[in-house]
């Protein structure tokens, strides 16, 4: 068995598609009516479908998991983030961990937590 994809719930699938394209270069692999597969195995699913499947409310900004990306030029990434998405909600701005890794954490437009760090 292998892990195939990671799915996140989004309110506006087109907005989210472009968010992940603009910042991380993820491309559309499959568009299946409210369910999009992007490169790197990220799946976007519209909230209305997810809510119908689970019959539970969606809790954004729940901080129970994150999408993790690495970028060697993190300062350039932050410039791009602030240019394309100036209203992004930060969890923490650029910081350096005790082991020397630089990271930032922020939410995507739907409250999914993202971390971008320099390679370890």
C-alpha positions in Angstrom: 0.0 0.0 0.0 1.2 3.5 -0.6 -0.1 7.0 0.2 -1.6 8.3 -3.1 -2.8 11.9 -2.4 -3.5 14.5 0.3 -6.9 16.1 0.1 -7.8 19.5 1.5 -11.2 21.1 1.6 -11.8 24.4 -0.1 -14.7 26.8 -0.6 -13.8 28.1 -4.0 -11.9 25.5 -6.0 -10.8 27.8 -8.8 -9.4 30.3 -6.4 -7.6 27.6 -4.6 -6.3 26.1 -7.8 -4.7 29.4 -8.8 -3.4 30.0 -5.2 -1.4 26.7 -5.4 -0.4 27.4 -9.0 0.8 30.9 -8.3 2.8 30.2 -5.2 4.0 26.6 -5.6 3.7 25.9 -9.4 1.3 23.1 -9.0 -0.5 22.2 -12.2 -4.0 20.7 -12.8 -3.9 17.0 -13.5 -7.6 16.1 -13.4 -10.7 18.2 -12.9 -13.6 16.0 -11.8 -16.5 18.4 -10.9 -15.6 19.7 -7.5 -12.6 17.5 -7.1 -9.2 18.6 -8.6 -6.0 16.7 -8.6 -2.9 18.8 -8.8 0.7 17.8 -9.4 2.6 16.6 -6.3 -0.5 14.7 -5.2 -2.5 17.6 -3.8 -6.3 17.2 -4.2 -8.7 20.0 -3.7 -12.3 19.2 -2.9 -15.1 21.7 -2.7 -16.5 22.1 0.8 -20.1 21.3 -0.2 -19.2 17.8 -1.4 -17.0 17.1 1.6 -19.7 18.2 4.0 -22.2 16.0 2.2 -19.9 13.0 2.4 -19.1 13.5 6.1 -22.3 15.1 7.3 -20.1 17.2 9.6 -19.1 20.9 9.7 -15.7 21.9 8.3 -13.4 23.6 10.8 -10.9 25.9 9.1 -7.7 27.0 10.9 -7.9 23.9 13.1 -4.0 23.7 13.2 -4.1 19.9 13.3 -2.0 19.4 10.2 -0.1 21.3 7.6 1.1 21.2 4.0 4.9 21.5 4.1 7.0 22.9 1.2 10.7 23.5 0.9 12.3 26.5 -0.8 16.0 27.4 -0.7 15.3 31.1 -1.4 12.7 31.7 1.2 13.0 35.4 1.1 12.2 35.5 -2.6 9.2 33.2 -1.9 7.9 35.6 0.7 8.2 38.5 -1.8 6.1 36.5 -4.2 3.6 35.6 -1.5 3.1 39.2 -0.5 2.9 40.4 -4.1 0.2 37.9 -5.1 -1.6 37.5 -1.8 -1.0 40.6 0.3 -3.8 39.7 2.7 -2.4 36.3 3.6 -3.0 35.4 7.3 0.3 34.5 8.9 0.7 32.0 11.8 4.3 33.1 12.1 6.4 35.3 9.9 9.9 34.3 8.9 11.7 32.7 11.8 14.8 30.5 12.3 14.5 27.3 14.3 17.3 26.3 16.8 18.6 23.9 14.2 19.1 26.7 11.6 16.1 26.1 9.3 14.1 29.2 8.3 10.4 28.8 8.1 7.1 30.7 7.7 3.6 29.5 8.4 0.4 30.9 7.0 -3.1 29.9 6.0 -4.3 29.4 2.4 -7.6 31.2 1.5 -9.6 28.4 3.2 -7.7 28.2 6.5 -5.5 25.2 5.6 -2.1 25.6 7.3 1.0 25.8 5.1 4.6 25.8 6.2 7.4 26.8 3.8 10.9 26.1 5.1 14.4 26.0 3.8 15.9 22.6 3.1 17.4 20.9 6.2 
